[in-house]
Amino acid sequence: MVLPFDALATNIPEFHLTLENHLFFPAEIEVPANKKVKLIIYNKDDVAEEFDSFDLNREKMIFPKRKSTIYIGPLPPGEYHFFGEYNPNMATGKVVVKGGSNVN
């Protein structure tokens, strides 16, 4: 049986980040291993920021006073760093993937 896309999307765990004063809150989020997850980022600042992660191979513009969605994973256990391209020394954080087995 083939499920409609909306039905599949509801089974994806959601995690939320907020960008405020050029900082990500929380700066560390924990997600389950070996599962695709939905990362929703809210930019409360008055300026745009670009979510950037070499570890996650993701790059996404987040416009002021808007939210943006990024899908990541499935990932093996480990730490995956991200930063704001326009404020790389302030807007930093990491995704900690826990559980499962680290099979390469």
GIHU-V490466 format. One record per pair of residues at least 24 apart in sequence whose ideal C-beta (glycine too) atoms are under 8 Angstrom apart, sorted by the first residue. I is the first residue (numbers start at 1). GAP is how many residues later the second one is. Records with the same first field share a line. If there is no record, write none. Layout:
# GIHU-V490466
I->GAP  GAP
This chain:
# GIHU-V490466
9->29
12->24  25  26  59
13->24  25
14->24  25  26
15->24  25
16->24  25  26
17->24  25  76
18->24  26
19->24  25  26  30  43  65  72
20->24  25
21->24
22->27  62  64  65  68  69
23->67  68
24->58  60  67  68  69
26->67
27->65  66  67
28->65  66  67  68
29->64  65  66  67
30->65  66  67  68
31->41  42  44  64  65  66  67
32->65  66  67  68
33->41  42  43  44  64  65  66  67  68  69
34->39  40  41  42  65  66
35->38  39
36->35  36  37  38
37->34  35  36
38->31  32  33
39->30  31  32  33  56
40->27  28  29
41->26  27  28  29
42->24  25
43->24  25
47->39
48->38
49->35  36  37  38  42
50->34  35  36
51->31  33  34
52->30  31  32  33  36
53->27  28  29  30
54->27
55->24  25  26  27
56->24  26  39
58->24
59->26
73->24
76->24  26  27  28
77->24  25
78->24
